Amino acid sequence: MIKTKILKILKAILNIIYIPIKWFKTQEKVVFLSRQFDYPNTDFLLLSEEIIKLDPKVHVVFLCKKLRAGFLNKILYIGYIFVCMYHLATAKKAVVDTYVIPVSILNHKQELEIVQIWHALRSCEEIRTPNYR
């Protein structure tokens, strides 16, 4: 009960902070976000290559930070959320591979399109590995 109230308060605070960040101009930008990896996965890399082929003017940003257990890691993750806030506020599109906290809890600009790909291409990557059965 108390934990739920604290989370609601934190969500409200982040949304209040996010309001002036959304005043920044929207750019020709696609942001890829992941909390599963600390690096762009194959899905993200293949999609970003195709996006750039279609429109070389599009700026692609990868924000990949694995959410790790532990109190200190969660505090450090808040800094990452602020970076995400800026890029989400200034992007036209966001691509996520799973549940991403800043995408889910913030009230975004209406023109921001969010696409969740889940494991769209990962099965192809698994097939190419020698240990695939």
N, C-alpha and C positions, 0 to 999 in steps of 0.2 A: 504494500500500500504506500509506504513512504517512498520506496524506490520509484514507483510509478509517478508519484507527484514530483519528485526531483527531476525525472526524465522529462516530464511535461514542462517544467520550469526552464530546463536547459534548452529544450526545443523552442520555447517562446523567446528566450534570450537570443538564440542564434538567428531566429527569423527577424527579430528587431535589428540586429547587427546587419543582416542581409539586405534590409530595405535600402539604405544609401548605396550599397555596393551595386545594386541593380540599376542605379542611375547611370552607370558607365555605359558607353555606347556598345551595342551589339556588333560583333565582328564576324567576318567570314571565317568562322572557326568551328572545328569539331573537336570535342573533348572526349577522350576515352578514359573511363574510370574503372578501377578494379580494387577490391579489398582482398582478393584471393592471391595476388601476385605482387612482387616488388618490381616487376618489369612488364613490358607489353607482351602479352601472350601471342601465339600464332594467329588467333582470331583477329585481334586488334591490328597486327601488322599487315595481314592480308587485306582487311577492310580499308585500312588507311592508304595502302598502295593504290587500291582501286579508286578511292575518293580523290586522291591527288591526280590520278590519270584523268578522271572526269573533269576536274577543275583544279589546275595547278595553283590558283590563287588562294585556295583554302588553306588556312593555318591549322595544323593538326597538333594537339597537345595530349600527351599521355600522363595521366595521374594514377600511378599504380603504387599502392602501399598496403601491404598485408596487415590486417588487424590482428595483432598478437595479444595473447593473454597477459594479464598483470596490470596492476593499477597504474604504474609509471607509463607503460605502453599506451594505455588508454588516454592518459593526459597528453602524451606526445602526439597522439592521433588528432587531438583537437587542433593543433597547429596545421596539420594536413587539411582538416576540414575548412579552415580559413582560406587556404590556397584554392581548394575546390570551389569555394563560394565565389571567388573572383572569376575563375574560369567559367563556371556555370552561368554567371551573370552576364558574361561578355560573349558567350558562344551562341551559335544558332542551333547546334545539335549536340547531343551528348549520347554516348554509347557506353553501356554498362554490361558487364558479364554476369552479374549477380546483384543481390541487394547491396546498394551503396548508400551509406547513411546520409550524406549531404543531399543526394538526389531525392531520397525518400522523405526527409523531414522538413526540407525547406520549401517555401512558397515561391516558385520560380516565375519568371516572366512568361506570359502566355505564349509568346512566339518560340520559346525554347522547346524543341522536339527531343524527346528522350526515347531511345531505342534500347531494349534489353535483349541481348543476343543469346544469353545462357550459354549453351555449349554448341553453338551453330557449326563451327568448323573443327572443333577439337577431335571429333571422331576421325576425321581425315588424318590428323596428326598421329593419332594412335595407330592407324593402319600402317603408316610408313615406318613405325618403329620395329626393330627386329624381334622383339619379344611379344609382339601382338599375337593373340590366339583367337 
